[in-house]
Amino acid sequence: MSSWAPTKYKTTNWSTYNEALKQRGSLTIWFDPEMVWKPPPTGKRGRQPSFSDAAIQTCLTMKVLFGMPLRQTTVNRPGFAGG
């Protein structure tokens, strides 16, 4: 007798899939409004950083503490991290 094989699904609509992942198990965290999310210009040539070191550290800390994938810790919504 053969064993049962799980059904395999192929994701075709990645934008909907990513939004569903963001909404699953949502978590609300309040941040200090004085926290700087966008870093000041470095004055060097090349691409400037998008987020400050504090913002990156915050996202990485949430990733470790809550066991979240990194894409769930970075939120691009109006009013949050300049989104």
C-alpha positions as CSV (number, residue, x, y, z in Angstrom):
1,M,0.0,0.0,0.0
2,S,1.4,3.4,-0.9
3,S,1.5,6.3,1.5
4,W,-0.6,9.3,1.2
5,A,1.1,12.2,-0.6
6,P,0.3,15.8,0.4
7,T,-1.4,18.0,-2.2
8,K,1.1,20.4,-3.8
9,Y,-0.1,23.9,-4.7
10,K,1.5,26.3,-7.1
11,T,1.3,30.0,-6.2
12,T,0.5,32.1,-9.2
13,N,-0.6,35.4,-7.7
14,W,2.4,36.4,-5.5
15,S,1.1,39.9,-4.5
16,T,-2.1,38.4,-3.0
17,Y,0.0,35.7,-1.3
18,N,2.3,38.2,0.3
19,E,-0.6,40.4,1.5
20,A,-2.2,37.3,3.0
21,L,1.1,36.5,4.8
22,K,1.2,40.1,6.2
23,Q,-2.4,39.9,7.5
24,R,-2.0,36.5,9.1
25,G,-1.2,36.9,12.8
26,S,-0.9,40.7,12.7
27,L,0.8,42.4,15.6
28,T,0.5,46.0,16.7
29,I,3.6,47.6,18.2
30,W,3.9,51.3,19.3
31,F,7.2,53.1,18.5
32,D,8.6,56.3,19.9
33,P,7.7,59.0,17.5
34,E,11.1,60.5,17.9
35,M,12.8,57.4,16.4
36,V,14.6,58.2,13.2
37,W,13.6,55.8,10.4
38,K,15.2,57.5,7.5
39,P,18.9,58.2,7.9
40,P,20.5,61.5,7.1
41,P,22.5,61.7,3.8
42,T,26.0,60.2,4.2
43,G,27.7,62.6,1.8
44,K,29.3,59.7,-0.1
45,R,28.8,58.7,-3.7
46,G,26.5,55.9,-4.5
47,R,23.1,54.8,-3.3
48,Q,22.1,56.3,0.1
49,P,20.8,54.0,2.8
50,S,17.0,53.5,2.9
51,F,16.7,53.0,6.7
52,S,18.6,54.0,9.7
53,D,20.6,51.6,11.8
54,A,18.0,51.8,14.6
55,A,15.2,50.9,12.1
56,I,17.2,47.9,10.8
57,Q,18.0,46.8,14.4
58,T,14.3,47.0,15.3
59,C,13.2,44.8,12.4
60,L,15.9,42.2,13.1
61,T,14.9,42.2,16.8
62,M,11.2,41.6,16.0
63,K,12.3,38.9,13.6
64,V,14.2,37.0,16.4
65,L,11.8,37.7,19.2
66,F,8.6,36.7,17.4
67,G,10.0,34.1,15.0
68,M,8.7,36.1,12.0
69,P,10.0,36.0,8.5
70,L,11.9,39.2,7.7
71,R,9.4,40.3,5.1
72,Q,6.7,40.4,7.8
73,T,8.7,42.7,9.9
74,T,9.2,45.3,7.2
75,V,5.9,47.2,6.8
76,N,5.2,49.6,3.9
77,R,2.0,51.3,5.1
78,P,1.3,55.0,5.3
79,G,2.5,56.5,8.5
80,F,5.0,53.7,9.2
81,A,8.6,53.9,8.4
82,G,8.0,56.6,5.8
83,G,5.9,54.2,3.7
